[in-house]
């Protein structure tokens, strides 16, 4: 499922066999669709199986892609940190205080707030570097979309842009490094959990292009995560109010070296198999 720009506002589409079908007349947004599924206690895949379409009404996905928006306009977005071993080592080595090492030793869940949909762009949207950061990097992640009860409803791709020089100077600066306008992108589609399972085993690829040339290409896998996603989310939700459609990023195992920090004009491409591709240009804010 996906959201896309229309002549007036935006719509909800269903992707089937390379064609996009507009279902906005019934559900104007993915949030409304998920509200319907949760309120009626129905599996998403069962609802989708009950829909019939005339193939002549479908639009080629490649034609829709330039108009794609984030698949959901979420009221809350959270990120989980140090969920992969490689991320743990990277954080401890880079940090200029003991906070990250202490967090690792404690065994507690590491989480942070990414804001709401105002901070997020979709495929082809522009991501921002803070004007006061000289070391900002992308973090390609699998993200879960969850219900108000903390149940995983489905997955999408999330690019978590982080001002590392700010965050590593002091853990107190994490909100400044993580949450600002254009600090993340999401998409291209929402995939129901039933299609990917409780512990998705998906290849993740990150590319950074500068002057149309690849300066970095790295990959990893989502199943290297240290704990099942639902268990991590249970910890996150235990003492929080969670609106339906909340987005939770599950951490990254792809580390970008300092020499490949983002610059104005770069392009970042994140691909996760069976979900799709995010392509975003980079702009440095003043």
Residue pairs with C-beta under 8 A, 6 or more apart in sequence:
1 12
1 13
1 14
1 15
1 30
1 33
1 71
1 189
1 190
1 192
2 12
2 13
2 15
2 20
2 64
2 68
2 71
2 187
2 188
2 189
2 190
3 10
3 11
3 12
3 13
3 29
3 30
3 68
3 69
3 70
3 71
3 72
3 73
3 122
4 10
4 11
4 13
4 20
4 64
4 67
4 68
4 69
5 67
5 68
5 69
6 24
10 29
10 69
11 22
11 24
11 28
12 22
12 23
12 24
12 27
12 28
12 29
12 30
12 32
12 33
13 20
13 21
13 22
13 23
13 24
13 64
14 20
14 21
14 23
14 48
14 51
14 53
15 61
15 189
16 53
16 58
18 60
18 61
19 55
19 58
19 59
19 60
19 61
20 58
20 59
20 60
20 61
20 64
21 53
21 57
21 58
21 59
22 57
22 59
23 33
23 51
27 33
27 36
29 72
29 73
30 71
30 72
30 73
30 190
30 245
31 72
31 73
31 74
31 244
31 245
33 47
34 44
34 72
34 145
34 147
34 153
34 244
34 245
35 244
35 245
36 42
36 47
37 43
37 44
37 47
37 153
38 147
38 148
38 149
38 153
38 244
43 192
43 194
44 153
44 154
44 192
44 193
44 194
45 192
45 194
45 195
48 192
65 123
65 124
65 188
66 124
68 122
68 123
68 124
68 187
68 188
69 122
69 187
70 117
70 120
70 121
70 122
70 185
70 186
70 187
71 122
71 145
71 156
71 186
71 187
71 188
71 189
71 190
72 117
72 145
72 156
72 186
72 190
72 245
72 247
73 117
74 116
74 117
74 120
74 145
74 243
74 245
74 246
74 247
75 116
75 117
75 243
75 245
75 246
76 113
76 116
76 242
76 243
76 246
76 247
77 113
77 114
77 115
77 116
77 117
77 119
77 120
77 184
77 246
77 247
77 248
77 249
78 111
78 112
78 113
78 114
78 236
78 246
78 247
78 248
78 249
79 111
79 112
79 113
79 114
79 141
79 160
79 178
79 248
79 249
79 251
80 109
80 110
80 111
80 232
80 236
80 248
80 249
80 250
80 251
81 87
81 91
81 110
81 111
81 112
81 251
82 88
82 91
82 100
82 103
82 104
82 110
82 251
83 110
83 225
83 226
83 227
83 232
83 250
83 251
84 220
84 224
84 225
84 226
84 251
84 252
84 253
85 224
85 226
85 253
86 220
86 224
86 253
86 255
87 251
87 252
87 253
87 255
88 104
90 255
91 100
91 104
92 100
92 101
92 104
94 100
94 164
94 168
95 101
95 168
95 171
96 168
96 169
96 170
97 170
97 171
99 170
99 171
100 171
103 110
109 232
109 235
109 236
111 236
112 174
112 175
112 178
112 179
113 175
113 178
113 179
114 120
114 160
114 178
114 179
114 183
114 184
114 247
114 249
115 179
115 180
115 183
118 181
119 179
119 180
119 181
119 182
119 183
119 184
120 183
120 184
120 185
120 186
121 127
121 182
121 184
121 185
121 186
121 280
122 185
122 186
122 187
122 188
123 185
123 187
123 188
123 276
123 277
123 278
123 279
123 280
124 279
124 280
125 182
125 185
125 280
126 182
126 280
126 281
126 282
126 283
127 138
127 159
127 161
127 182
127 183
127 184
127 185
127 268
127 280
127 281
127 282
127 283
128 161
128 180
128 181
128 182
128 183
128 282
128 283
128 284
128 285
129 136
129 161
129 163
129 262
129 263
129 264
129 282
129 283
129 284
129 285
130 136
130 163
130 166
130 176
130 177
130 180
130 285
131 284
131 285
131 286
132 163
132 166
133 163
133 164
133 165
133 166
133 177
134 165
134 261
135 163
135 164
135 165
135 258
135 261
136 161
136 162
136 163
136 164
136 165
136 261
136 262
137 161
137 162
137 164
137 256
137 260
137 261
137 262
138 159
138 160
138 161
138 162
138 206
138 208
138 256
138 262
138 268
138 270
139 159
139 160
139 161
139 162
139 252
139 254
139 256
140 157
140 158
140 159
140 204
140 205
140 206
140 252
140 254
140 270
140 272
141 157
141 158
141 159
141 160
141 249
141 250
141 251
141 252
142 155
142 157
142 158
142 200
142 202
142 204
142 222
142 229
142 249
142 250
142 272
142 275
143 155
143 156
143 157
143 158
143 186
143 247
143 248
143 249
143 250
144 152
144 153
144 154
144 155
144 193
144 229
144 233
144 247
144 248
144 250
145 152
145 153
145 154
145 155
145 156
145 190
145 245
145 246
145 247
145 248
146 152
146 153
146 233
146 237
146 242
146 245
146 246
146 247
146 248
147 153
147 242
147 244
147 245
148 242
148 243
148 244
148 246
149 242
150 233
150 234
150 236
150 237
150 242
151 230
152 193
152 198
152 229
152 230
152 233
153 192
153 193
154 190
154 191
154 192
154 193
154 196
155 190
155 191
155 193
155 196
155 200
155 275
156 186
156 187
156 189
156 190
156 191
156 247
156 275
157 186
157 187
157 188
157 270
157 271
157 272
157 275
157 276
157 277
157 278
158 184
158 185
158 186
158 247
158 249
159 184
159 185
159 186
159 268
159 270
159 278
159 280
160 178
160 183
160 184
160 249
160 252
161 182
161 183
161 184
161 185
161 262
162 177
162 178
162 183
163 176
163 177
163 178
164 177
164 261
166 173
166 176
166 177
167 173
167 174
167 176
167 177
167 178
181 285
182 283
182 285
185 278
185 280
186 247
186 278
187 276
187 278
188 275
188 276
188 277
188 278
189 275
189 276
191 274
191 275
195 274
196 202
196 274
198 228
198 229
198 230
199 223
199 225
199 228
199 229
200 222
200 223
200 229
201 221
201 222
201 223
202 221
202 222
202 223
202 272
202 273
202 274
202 275
203 219
203 220
203 221
203 272
203 273
204 219
204 220
204 221
204 222
204 253
204 254
204 270
204 271
204 272
205 217
205 218
205 219
205 269
205 270
205 271
205 272
206 216
206 217
206 218
206 219
206 254
206 256
206 268
206 269
206 270
207 214
207 216
207 217
207 268
207 269
207 270
208 214
208 215
208 216
208 217
208 256
208 260
208 262
208 266
208 267
208 268
208 269
209 215
209 266
209 267
209 268
209 269
210 263
210 265
210 266
210 267
211 265
215 260
216 256
216 257
216 260
218 254
218 255
218 256
219 254
220 252
220 253
220 254
221 253
222 250
222 272
224 253
225 250
225 251
225 253
229 250
232 248
232 250
233 248
236 248
262 268
262 282
263 282
263 284
264 282
264 283
264 284
265 281
265 282
265 283
266 281
266 282
267 279
267 280
267 281
267 282
268 278
268 279
268 280
268 282
269 277
269 278
269 279
270 277
270 278
271 277
271 278
